[in-house]
Amino acid sequence: MVHEVTDDSFQAEVVDSPLPCVVEFTASWCAPCKEMAPAFEALSDKLADEVRFCRVDIDAQRALRIKFAVAAIPYTVFIADGQRTPLFDQIVSAERLEERIRFMLDGGTAPNTRPL
């Protein structure tokens, strides 16, 4: 299940989540976002016990768009333990996204990890 997140619900849905979160920033007019949506949704079902999948509409949730400096979509971020790690700023396959998520779940780190 993919949870729709708003500026107001971000703290409760993502920051306070007991599970790590993968947040996808999208827009209704974005063709690559629409193309990636089925893979994102399939992974949300497959990894539901390990990761919470969330989606942010950048047109409706401007504060989050600004906070995360979203410049290209789809933009995917891994959030856990008060840290955020950008995963991708382009369309990727379900396999590539799952590979990166599993790397992060296994304790992987990236040089671009920053506090929330």
LOTOR-380626 format. One record per residue: residue number from 0; x, y, z of N, C-alpha, C in turn; residue in three letters. Coordinates in pm, 1 decimal. Layout:
   nr    n.east   n.north      n.up   ca.east  ca.north     ca.up    c.east   c.north      c.up  rest
  NUM         X         Y         Z         X         Y         Z         X         Y         Z   ALA
...
# end
This chain:
   nr    n.east   n.north      n.up   ca.east  ca.north     ca.up    c.east   c.north      c.up  rest
    0      83.8    -118.1       0.0       0.0       0.0       0.0      89.0     125.5       0.0   MET
    1      55.4     218.7     -83.4     127.2     345.3     -89.4      44.0     449.4     -15.9   VAL
    2     106.2     516.8      79.1      38.8     617.7     160.2      59.9     755.4      98.4   HIS
    3     -47.7     827.9      77.3     -38.6     964.6      26.4      -2.5    1055.2     144.1   GLU
    4     104.1    1131.1     129.8     154.9    1215.5     238.1     138.1    1361.6     201.3   VAL
    5      99.1    1439.9     300.6      82.8    1583.8     282.0     184.4    1658.3     368.3   THR
    6     192.7    1789.0     345.9     278.4    1872.1     429.8     242.2    1851.5     576.9   ASP
    7     112.5    1843.5     605.4      64.7    1830.0     742.9      83.9    1691.0     800.6   ASP
    8      80.2    1587.4     717.8      88.9    1451.1     770.2     229.9    1392.2     766.1   SER
    9     325.6    1463.9     710.3     461.1    1411.6     693.2     523.0    1365.5     825.2   PHE
   10     511.0    1444.0     928.2     570.1    1407.4    1057.8     514.7    1272.9    1105.3   GLN
   11     383.9    1258.7    1109.1     321.5    1136.2    1158.9     342.5    1017.3    1064.5   ALA
   12     329.3    1040.9     935.1     335.9     932.0     837.9     477.9     883.4     809.8   GLU
   13     574.6     975.1     813.5     710.9     939.7     772.7     808.6     946.8     890.0   VAL
   14     823.6    1064.4     947.8     924.2    1084.0    1052.4     897.8     993.3    1172.3   VAL
   15     772.4     982.6    1214.2     738.3     902.1    1331.1     706.5     756.5    1297.5   ASP
   16     722.7     716.0    1174.0     692.7     578.7    1133.9     787.5     480.9    1203.0   SER
   17     734.8     368.1    1251.4     822.2     267.1    1311.2     907.0     194.4    1206.4   PRO
   18     867.0     204.5    1080.2     942.0     143.1     970.5    1018.0     249.7     892.2   LEU
   19    1128.1     213.1     829.2    1190.8     305.4     734.5    1090.1     337.6     624.5   PRO
   20    1106.3     452.6     561.7    1013.3     495.6     456.6    1086.3     520.5     325.5   CYS
   21    1017.8     488.2     219.2    1060.5     527.3      85.4     955.9     625.9      37.4   VAL
   22    1000.0     747.3      10.6     908.5     853.7     -30.1     934.8     887.0    -176.0   VAL
   23     828.0     883.9    -254.0     836.1     916.6    -395.9     765.9    1050.3    -418.6   GLU
   24     838.1    1145.9    -473.6     782.3    1276.1    -508.9     740.2    1268.5    -655.2   PHE
   25     612.7    1301.9    -680.9     555.6    1288.1    -814.3     463.9    1406.5    -845.5   THR
   26     407.4    1403.3    -965.1     304.9    1500.3   -1005.3     210.7    1430.4   -1102.2   ALA
   27      86.5    1472.6   -1102.8     -14.1    1407.1   -1187.0      16.0    1420.9   -1336.1   SER
   28      86.7    1524.2   -1376.3     116.0    1549.2   -1516.3     245.5    1480.9   -1564.1   TRP
   29     317.2    1415.4   -1474.9     450.2    1359.5   -1503.5     439.6    1219.8   -1565.6   CYS
   30     473.5    1208.5   -1694.3     465.9    1079.3   -1762.9     561.7     975.4   -1703.1   ALA
   31     688.5    1008.5   -1674.0     776.1     909.7   -1610.7     723.7     864.1   -1473.6   PRO
   32     659.7     953.7   -1400.0     601.7     916.4   -1270.5     491.8     813.1   -1289.2   CYS
   33     407.3     835.3   -1389.2     299.5     740.7   -1418.0     355.5     606.0   -1461.8   LYS
   34     465.4     610.4   -1537.3     527.8     487.5   -1583.7     589.4     408.5   -1468.2   GLU
   35     642.8     477.9   -1369.6     707.7     412.2   -1255.9     608.1     368.3   -1148.8   MET
   36     488.6     424.1   -1147.7     389.6     397.4   -1042.3     360.7     248.6   -1020.6   ALA
   37     339.1     168.3   -1124.6     309.7      26.4   -1099.8     423.9     -46.3   -1027.1   PRO
   38     546.5     -15.3   -1060.8     661.1     -77.9    -993.7     667.0     -34.9    -847.7   ALA
   39     644.1      92.7    -822.1     646.5     145.4    -685.9     536.5      78.6    -602.8   PHE
   40     419.4      66.4    -659.7     307.0       5.0    -588.7     329.6    -144.2    -565.9   GLU
   41     387.6    -213.3    -662.9     416.9    -356.1    -646.1     519.1    -377.3    -534.4   ALA
   42     620.7    -293.5    -530.4     720.1    -304.8    -424.0     659.9    -271.9    -287.9   LEU
   43     565.2    -179.6    -285.5     502.6    -145.4    -157.2     430.0    -266.1     -99.3   SER
   44     373.6    -349.6    -183.9     308.8    -472.7    -138.0     412.7    -577.1     -98.7   ASP
   45     513.6    -592.2    -179.9     617.0    -693.6    -157.6     696.4    -668.4     -29.5   LYS
   46     725.3    -541.4      -0.3     811.4    -507.0     113.8     733.5    -444.9     229.9   LEU
   47     603.5    -467.2     234.0     516.9    -400.7     332.6     558.6    -424.0     477.4   ALA
   48     618.8    -536.8     507.7     659.8    -565.1     645.3     792.7    -500.0     682.5   ASP
   49     864.0    -447.7     582.1     997.1    -392.2     606.3    1006.3    -241.8     585.6   GLU
   50     924.3    -189.4     495.7     935.1     -48.4     455.8     795.6       8.7     434.0   VAL
   51     779.7     134.6     471.0     654.5     206.3     444.3     676.0     288.8     317.1   ARG
   52     588.3     273.2     220.1     599.2     346.5      94.2     502.6     464.4      96.3   PHE
   53     553.9     581.1      61.7     475.0     704.1      65.8     492.3     780.8     -64.8   CYS
   54     390.1     857.9     -97.6     392.6     938.9    -220.4     355.3    1081.9    -185.2   ARG
   55     426.1    1176.3    -244.7     401.5    1318.9    -225.4     377.0    1383.3    -360.7   VAL
   56     263.5    1449.1    -374.9     231.2    1525.6    -495.6     297.6    1662.3    -480.8   ASP
   57     397.9    1688.9    -563.0     475.6    1812.2    -545.7     396.3    1939.2    -576.7   ILE
   58     291.1    1927.4    -655.6     210.2    2045.5    -684.6     122.0    2083.1    -566.8   ASP
   59      73.3    1984.0    -495.5     -16.2    2009.5    -383.1      59.6    2030.1    -251.2   ALA
   60     180.3    1975.7    -241.4     256.1    1978.5    -115.4     385.2    2058.7    -135.1   GLN
   61     368.8    2185.5    -147.8     482.4    2273.5    -180.5     589.3    2278.1     -71.8   ARG
   62     548.4    2272.6      55.1     646.7    2279.5     163.3     743.3    2160.8     157.4   ALA
   63     691.2    2042.3     129.1     778.4    1925.0     117.8     865.2    1933.3      -7.0   LEU
   64     809.2    1984.6    -114.3     889.0    2002.6    -236.6    1008.8    2092.6    -208.9   ARG
   65     985.9    2199.5    -136.4    1093.7    2292.4    -103.0    1190.9    2230.2      -4.2   ILE
   66    1139.0    2167.2     101.0    1223.7    2106.0     203.7    1321.5    2005.4     143.8   LYS
   67    1273.7    1926.4      47.2    1357.3    1823.6     -13.5    1425.1    1871.2    -142.1   PHE
   68    1408.4    1998.5    -175.6    1471.3    2058.5    -293.5    1449.5    1971.7    -418.7   ALA
   69    1325.2    1934.5    -440.3    1291.7    1848.0    -553.0    1306.4    1927.4    -682.4   VAL
   70    1398.2    1881.2    -767.1    1423.7    1949.1    -893.4    1383.6    1864.4   -1013.3   ALA
   71    1378.8    1733.0    -995.2    1341.9    1640.9   -1103.0    1254.1    1531.6   -1042.8   ALA
   72    1156.2    1488.3   -1120.3    1067.8    1381.7   -1072.7    1058.5    1272.9   -1178.8   ILE
   73    1031.3    1149.9   -1137.7    1009.7    1106.4   -1000.7    1139.5    1113.7    -918.9   PRO
   74    1125.6    1154.2    -795.2    1237.8    1167.2    -702.7    1207.4    1077.2    -584.1   TYR
   75    1299.0     984.8    -553.8    1275.3     885.3    -450.4    1380.1     898.3    -341.3   THR
   76    1333.3     899.3    -215.5    1420.1     920.1     -99.3    1393.7     810.1       3.0   VAL
   77    1500.1     760.7      65.9    1490.1     664.3     175.5    1506.2     741.7     305.6   PHE
   78    1414.6     721.4     400.2    1418.3     793.1     527.3    1412.5     692.6     641.6   ILE
   79    1512.7     700.8     729.7    1517.2     612.9     846.7    1604.9     676.4     953.4   ALA
   80    1564.6     659.5    1077.5    1644.0     706.3    1191.6    1682.2     853.8    1181.1   ASP
   81    1590.4     935.6    1134.1    1614.8    1078.8    1125.5    1709.3    1120.2    1013.9   GLY
   82    1738.9    1028.0     923.4    1828.8    1055.9     811.8    1754.2    1036.5     681.0   GLN
   83    1791.5    1114.4     581.5    1733.6    1097.4     447.8    1845.7    1073.9     347.6   ARG
   84    1821.4     977.3     261.1    1918.1     942.7     157.2    1846.9     943.8      23.3   THR
   85    1884.1    1033.2     -66.7    1825.0    1030.1    -200.4    1860.5     898.1    -268.8   PRO
   86    1761.2     837.6    -332.2    1785.0     713.4    -404.7    1795.8     738.3    -554.3   LEU
   87    1692.6     801.1    -612.0    1690.8     825.6    -756.1    1616.8     955.0    -786.5   PHE
   88    1657.0    1021.7    -893.5    1583.0    1138.2    -942.0    1544.6    1116.7   -1088.5   ASP
   89    1504.2     993.3   -1115.0    1463.8     952.8   -1249.7    1384.5     823.3   -1239.0   GLN
   90    1325.9     782.1   -1347.8    1253.8     655.7   -1349.9    1353.9     541.1   -1342.9   ILE
   91    1321.3     440.4   -1262.2    1404.9     320.5   -1251.3    1313.9     198.5   -1248.5   VAL
   92    1370.7      84.4   -1275.4    1294.5     -40.3   -1273.1    1265.5     -80.7   -1128.8   SER
   93    1166.1    -165.7   -1112.7    1133.9    -218.2    -979.8    1254.3    -292.3    -922.9   ALA
   94    1326.5    -363.9   -1006.7    1442.8    -439.7    -961.0    1551.1    -347.8    -907.0   GLU
   95    1577.7    -240.4    -978.9    1683.1    -145.6    -935.6    1640.6     -74.8    -806.9   ARG
   96    1515.2     -35.8    -797.4    1466.6      30.1    -676.0    1473.3     -66.1    -557.7   LEU
   97    1430.3    -189.9    -578.2    1435.8    -287.7    -469.1    1580.0    -312.9    -426.1   GLU
   98    1669.6    -322.2    -521.1    1811.6    -343.0    -489.9    1863.9    -231.6    -399.9   GLU
   99    1831.8    -108.1    -432.4    1879.3       5.4    -352.9    1813.6       8.2    -215.3   ARG
  100    1684.8     -23.0    -208.8    1614.7     -26.6     -79.6    1675.3    -134.1       9.5   ILE
  101    1699.9    -251.7     -45.8    1758.5    -360.5      33.3    1898.3    -323.6      81.2   ARG
  102    1974.6    -255.1      -1.0    2106.9    -206.2      39.4    2093.8    -116.7     162.4   PHE
  103    1997.8     -25.5     159.4    1977.6      65.0     272.1    1928.6     -12.0     395.6   MET
  104    1838.4    -106.5     377.5    1788.1    -186.6     489.8    1898.1    -270.2     553.4   LEU
  105    1995.3    -310.4     473.9    2106.5    -390.6     524.3    2215.2    -304.7     588.1   ASP
  106    2187.8    -177.5     608.9    2283.1     -90.5     675.6    2375.1     -14.8     583.2   GLY
  107    2344.5     -18.0     455.2    2426.7      55.0     359.6    2420.6     204.1     385.1   GLY
  108    2525.8     271.3     351.2    2528.6     416.9     365.4    2566.3     478.7     231.8   THR
  109    2532.2     602.9     219.6    2564.1     676.6      97.8    2623.1     811.0     139.5   ALA
  110    2713.5     865.7      57.6    2777.7     992.6      94.4    2680.9    1110.5     100.1   PRO
  111    2564.8    1096.1      39.4    2470.2    1207.8      35.9    2359.8    1194.5     141.3   ASN
  112    2379.7    1110.0     243.7    2284.2    1097.7     352.3    2295.1    1220.9     440.7   THR
  113    2177.9    1277.0     476.2    2173.8    1398.6     558.4    2064.2    1386.5     662.3   ARG
  114    2074.9    1466.1     768.2    1964.9    1467.8     866.3    1838.7    1523.8     802.1   PRO
  115    1723.1    1482.8     856.6    1595.4    1534.3     807.1    1581.1    1681.4     836.3   LEU
# end
